[in-house]
Amino acid sequence: MPVQRVNPAELAKPSGFAHATRYGEVVHLAGQTALTAEGKIVEGGIVAQFRQSFTNVLTALEAAGGRPEDLLSVTIYLLDIPDYQANGKEIGRIWRELAGVEYPAMAGIGVTSLWQPEALIEIQAVAAVGAGNA
């Protein structure tokens, strides 16, 4: 069974990576910053960047045949953990709006920098999709 590389047209064209890879029912979702399809990081702080980053993850997941409830784990890389925590209620509201109330295993990790200098957050995930995951 070959590895399927998934690069939805709705996301910025990848260079040197795939937005998602699927092998059987397992989907690995590349780290997504708040990059728009036009290649710009959204402005507006951590809340706006969380929305765009998580939307990008879900767009790649959908293109690979999955849904938010298929997420097994999510890792969130943050430049400023206290800023994320201070906006936790709004970020939680956005999560529920986009993905519902079921949460996967998660980790939040503080980092000193991300690939795009304007990025405040990057979200990476793993999902299990397919008929055996009903």
N, C-alpha and C positions, 0 to 999 in steps of 0.2 A: 504494500500500500504506500503510495507516494505521499510526501508532505505537501499539503496545499498551502500556498502563500496567498494571502488575502490583502488586497490594497484597494479599498473602496474609493471611487472617484470623488466622494464627498469630502475626503480628507486630503491634506496637502500631499503632493507626490513624495513618496519616500525616497531617500537617497542612502543606500548602504544598509537598508533594513527592510523588513516587511511589517506592515501594521499588525498583522496577525499571522500565525501559522497554525494549521490544523492537521492533526494526525489522528485519524479515527474520530473518536468523540472528544478528544482533548484539544483545547484551543489555548495557545499562549498569546496574550495581547501585549504588544510592545508598549513601552512607556509612552504616555501621551501627555504633552504639555498643553497649554492653552492656545495652541497654534490653530489659526483659521485655515480654511482651504486655500486662501490667498497667501499663506505663509507668514502671517503676522500674529504676534502674541496679543491677545485681547487686553485692553486696559481695564481698570476698575478694581484692582486689588485681588485679594485671595478669593473672595466669594465669586467674582466674575470668572477668575481663572479656574476655580474648581468646577464651575458649571461647564466651561468649554472643555477642559481636560476630561471630565467624566463623560460628557457627550461624545467626545472623540473615541473613548474606550468603548462605549456602547455602540457607536456606529461601526467600529471594526468588528465587534462581537456579532452584531446583526448580520453583517456581510459574511461572516463565517458560519452563519446558520444558527446563532444563539440568541438568547434573551437574557435580561438582567438576572432572572432567577437561576440561570445556569452558572453564575459566577461561583467559583470555589474559593478563591482568595484574591484579595486586592492589597497592593502595597502602594502607599502614598509617600512620596518623597517631598519634603518641605524645606524651604529656606528659613522659615520663621514659624516654629511650632507654636509659640504663644499667640501669634496673630491668627493662626488656624483655630486654636482653642477658643480665642475670644469671639470668633465668628461661627462657632460650632453649631449653634441653634439654626442659623440660616443655612449653613452647609448641610446639616441634617435634613432640613426641609427640602432642599434641592435634591438630595439623595432620594428621599421618599417620592418626590415628584417624578423623577426619572426612572427609578428602579424599584419602587415599592418598599415594603417594610421588612422584607427578609434580608438579612445581612450575611455576607460570606465571612470567612476568616479574614482578618485585616491586620495591617501593621502601618504605623506612621513613623517615618524615619527622618530625622533632621540631617540635612546635608549642607555643604558650604556653597555649592553651585550646581547649576543644571546646564544642559547643552545650549539652550538659548539664554543669553544673559538677562533678558527681561522676564524670564519664566520664574514664577514663585512656587510652582507645584508641578509634579509629574506623577501620573498614576499608571501603574502596571497591574495586569491581572492574569488569572488562569481560570478557564471555564471548562465544563463538561457539557457537551451538547449532543443531541441525537435522540433516537427512539428509546435507547436504554436509560434515559434520564427523565422519564415522565413523572 
